[in-house]
Amino acid sequence: FLFFFFFVFFFVFLFVFFFFFLFLFVFVFLFLFYGVFVVVGVVCFGSRFLEALAAAVTEPGTSLRVVVTLRADFLDQPLRYSGFAELLKRRSVTVTPLMADELERAIVGPAHATGVEFEPGLVATIVSDVTSGSGSLPLMQFALTKLFDARVSGMMLLSTYLELGGLTGALARHAEQRFEQLDDAERSAARGLFGRLVALGEGIDDTGRTIRRPEVGEDPALDAVIEWFGDARMLTFDRDALSRQPTIALAHESLIGAWPRLQRWLEEDREWLTVERSITEASDRWRESGFDDADLLGGGRLETARDACGRSPSRLAGEEVAFVERSERVAEATERRRRRRARMLRTALVTTSLFLAVAIVSGLIAIRQSRRALSLI
């Protein structure tokens, strides 16, 4: 009885302490924090966000606690902002890669909990593949999922793992098999879609990018591609926190490095994707400003966008095409006004020059006549 009483008292104490702590502090968890630097795309916004975040957590008496997760290859990005860099330096906790024995427990534990076993040699092979490459945990997760789906009599087999193509091959093979079942129009749509779902790195690895559904436009082939890869659990769907518009993202960011076809697309289309991204970001700013003409394209940027529309109009969304067309109309109207002002200025200059010439000639004639009159006297 005393043991039972102590047991109940202990858990009641933990329950009360937890809720007291919960109300004492407000926790904000920011996962995939690198998105501030690669997805936002607007340096000034990212800077304001970090400044606001630093100010919020350092305000005297604040109850706010912020926990962020950041990939190691993006660690230098927040260090460029002095206020936030100091916080990061004082409060960082480095999460090191799992050791071989920890990986084995992570692989075997969940399987054993469901009564599934591994063929001898399979776990060692997976652990070896994971430790030999960086960023392999998402690939391991996908490979284990496929192995679990293909288990035979409660046993995951080494032969199945090898047929899948190992750690990197499982996801790539799955993507390629889905792609090969598309028709020509859908394959073209898939290329455009996956290109938009990648944030191109400059000096860093390419990363996944969340896009709004309207960004890719409306097209039956595209709709079929989104549904096809979504059913294959290769795309995830959500809603934008501010606009509440539907969003699309890669379910496995590791697909960028694992799928040779996607790597080839990114290499071939890199210049085009850079232009496309700049049009998208400019179009978004124009829409967010209430369609202010001051945010339209002009000069060399408009020429680049016009050329992009001419070469691949089908790969731009309707709102992006409308943005470029509006920019063209405003630029043409501005050019017509400039030419009209130039003509008026030329006319004024010619007229002024004529009046000046007449005045000079008249003055010379008057001077000559005055001298002749004086000579006669």
Sequence and secondary structure as in RCSB ss.txt:
>XXXX:A:sequence
FLFFFFFVFFFVFLFVFFFFFLFLFVFVFLFLFYGVFVVVGVVCFGSRFLEALAAAVTEPGTSLRVVVTLRADFL
DQPLRYSGFAELLKRRSVTVTPLMADELERAIVGPAHATGVEFEPGLVATIVSDVTSGSGSLPLMQFALTKLFDA
RVSGMMLLSTYLELGGLTGALARHAEQRFEQLDDAERSAARGLFGRLVALGEGIDDTGRTIRRPEVGEDPALDAV
IEWFGDARMLTFDRDALSRQPTIALAHESLIGAWPRLQRWLEEDREWLTVERSITEASDRWRESGFDDADLLGGG
RLETARDACGRSPSRLAGEEVAFVERSERVAEATERRRRRRARMLRTALVTTSLFLAVAIVSGLIAIRQSRRALS
LI
>XXXX:A:secstr
 HHHHHHHHHHHHHHHHHHHHHHH EEEEE STTHHHHTS  HHHHHHHHHHHHHHHHSTT  EEEEE   GGGT
TTGGGSHHHHHHHHHH        HHHHHHHHHHHHHHTT EE TTHHHHHHHHHHTSSS HHHHHHHHHHHHHT
 BTTEE HHHHHHHTHHHHHHHHHHHHHHHTS HHHHHHHHHHHHHTEE  SSS  EE  EEGGGG   HHHHHH
HHHHHHTTSEEEEE TTT  EEEEES TTHHHH HHHHHHHHHHHHHHHHHHHHHHHHHHHHHTTS GGGS  HH
HHHHHHHHHHH GGGS HHHHHHHHHHHHHHHHHHHHHHHHHHHHHHHHHHHHHHHHHHHHHHHHHHHHHHHHHH
H 
